[in-house]
Amino acid sequence: MQELKVPSVGESIVEVEIGAWLKKEGEGFAQDEPLVELITDKATLELPAPFAGTLERILKRTGETARVGEAIALLKASGEGLPRPEPEAAVPQAPEPQEPLAMPAAERVLREAGVSPGEVVGTGLGGRILKEDVERHLEERAKQAPPQAVPPRMPEPAPLPAQPPADRPWRVSEAVPMSPLRRRIAERLLMVRQTTAMLTTFNEADMSAIIALRKELGEAFQKKHGVKLGFMSFFVKAVVQALKEIPELNAEIRDNTILYHRYYDIGVAVGGGEGLVVPVIRDADRLSFAEIERQIADFAERARTKKLKPEELMGGTFTITNGGVYGSLNSTPLLNPPQVGILGMHAIQERPVVREGQVVIRPMMYLALSYDHRIVDGREAVTFLRRVKELVENPVRLMLEV
């Protein structure tokens, strides 16, 4: 009998939520076959079986939380050719990960309140922060804060009737529990609103040149590189060039310090099973158009099948999201903390514009840049977005980096 433990799923993540179990107790499985879904703040990940065998007992049910390294099930190996596990004493143990400064329950409260662990005095073993320490800190801070007007309380929704009225049987409502990942997304989006000074600036780009270039060279590009020439690679290249010129948008805040990144890891939002996930293109400034397109296509495919690796969702320095694939004409994208900038692309729509004194029809795309006003001023934000516009309207400049 062996324990199935929660593996490390990324930097700073110390606990996960158990999603759906893909096998039942007593059911057999093959090696590398997915056994259970693990839900983090970033995505839902499948945990594969380390060997062929049987799921003997589930220790953590769907909806419960488990820490990294904690056992969530008991597995029994099967098959004649399976090597017998060596005694634990003979297996060299990996060094225990350093215990986090804040306990899991405390980390959740810290995250929801937008409080840095450095602000709280821990009373746990070794100075670790307990949930009670965070609650005490929040109470003291509330006492010191100036009184604020109490917002009017929203009326409570009327309870749903157990059965629809007999004379109107079509008036039926269905109550469906919010999925664990959707709850995490909701918590994260609310945290963004509470902990950042987010503003959005808008512009629009004439996509005529890129459309003409794709029409002229798209077939040859796909034949040579085995991938379609999409719009996203142009925007990744444009964003990288603009970040080099406006480094404030390639930064993050850590306590009272601004950390400027001198590398360019660009997160690209793609549709997953239950919502958007943001895998990261590492060192995007060093990649060709074809390499960027291949990575995006690979991310999109593995997001649909929940095969993205945890490390692929961590550590981006800037994010691009394309609501245009769903038909969005304009929107205000939300920041992806700790990043301080996100670019929103939208649907291309033919609109009348003025060119050299004449009204002409052009394929136009609205662009939206949301930014954290704590370290990015309006001048830098507007300059950045105008630079992106200039580069996508003149794609040759992207290739020449001018």
Secondary structure, DSSP 8 states (H G I E B T S, - for coil): -EEEE----STT--EEEEEEESS-TT-EE-TT-EEEEEE-SS-EEEEE-SSSEEEEEESS-TT-EEETT-EEEEEEE-STT------GGGS---------SB-HHHHHHHHHHT--GGGS---SGGG-B-HHHHHHHHHHHHHHS----------------SS--TT-TT---------HHHHHHHHHHHHHHHH--EEEEEEEEE-HHHHHHHHHHHHHHHHHHSS---SHHHHHHHHHHHHHH-GGGSEEEETTEEEE-SS--EEE-EE-SSSEE--EETTGGG--HHHHHHHHHHHHHHHHTT---GGGGS--SEEEEEGGGGT-S-------TT-SEEEEE--EEEEEEEETTEEEEEEEEEEEEEEETTT--HHHHHHHHHHHHHHHHSHHHHHHT-
